[in-house]
Amino acid sequence: MAIDAEARLREEDPYTEFFIRDLPNRVVVHHSRFAVDLNRGRDLAVYLEAEQSWGVQVFSRSPSAELVAQALRIHDRYYRDLRDFLREVERRFGRFVVLDVHSYNHRRDGPDAPAASAELMPQVNIGTFSMDRQRWAHVVDPFIERLRAFEFRGRPMDVRENVAFQGRGEQTRFIHQEFPTTGCAIAVEFKKFFMDEWTAEADPEALEAIRAMVRSTLPLLEGILERSA
């Protein structure tokens, strides 16, 4: 690989697993996106060109066809397993909400450079591009309001919809395609205000706050689904 370990980690989503530890059902991926990006469509899941990975040169030489095929088998298996898992949830409960949790960088100009404008990068970005927004408004709107009501260090969380990202990832698209009337997949992108994105050092207080914020949405979402069953 051409990309080194530090740069690779900087583009990953460390600590996001911690945010969802209180959710009753969790899917946590331990493959690097630089091996296979499970949130991309199959044709773009292996970064063969720098244009696929926001200008980052991933490989020092082109991977073999077998290596690419091996990576795509992981991609295929993941989506088979996800479909089977969600079908069982659908069978048992009728409908469900998936919180598709990610994180994103906001200090790309360097560790000592100013952070990107908060106007374009909310602390929490909710992506709804692939969903039938009208169908799921009764879920998404209260979810956003609950997050906004959560205070961190004396201020409410900055939570906005489709600002830094629009929720165009493969996972939400797949869920809405496979479960158009029963599955609401919400892309939740946390800006890396909870860590130093250049050193990967975490802010423990921020991590706990985000975990508590996610946990606080559970009774709300369960109540909404029960009332609309």
Secondary structure, 3 states (H helix, E strand, C coil): CCCCHHHHHHCCCCCHHHHCCCCCCCCCCCCCCCCCCCCCCHHHCCCCCHHHHCCCCCCCCCCCHHHHHHHHHHHHHHHHHHHHHHHHHHHHHCCEEEEEEEEECCCCCCCCCCCCCCCCCCCEEEECCCCCCCCCHHHHHHHHHHHHCCEECCEECCEEECCCCCCCCHHHHHHHHHCCCCEEEEEEEEEHHHECCCCCCECHHHHHHHHHHHHHCHHHHHHHHHHHC
